[in-house]
Amino acid sequence: MNVDKYISVTGELHCEIPNKNLESFKGNMIINGKDHTLSEKQLLLKGASLQNTDWVIGIVVYTGEETKIMMNS
């Protein structure tokens, strides 16, 4: 795997305000000038695990009291 091309990734993340709806997420990410739409299919909640995946690039969106899991507890 060649990770050198990911060392200089730049971008912006625009997403909905924190809420407790676990089945919804809307946002978009601009990476190196290219726009990517985000939905709940790209969202991993606390405790989730990935299978059959060689590598992942991730970004933390909400932390602390603003996480969907914490808002549901």
Secondary structure, 3 states (H helix, E strand, C coil): CCCHHHCCCCEEEEECCCCCCCCCCCEEEEECCEEEEECHHHCCCCCCCCCCCCCCCCCCCCCHHHCHHHHHC
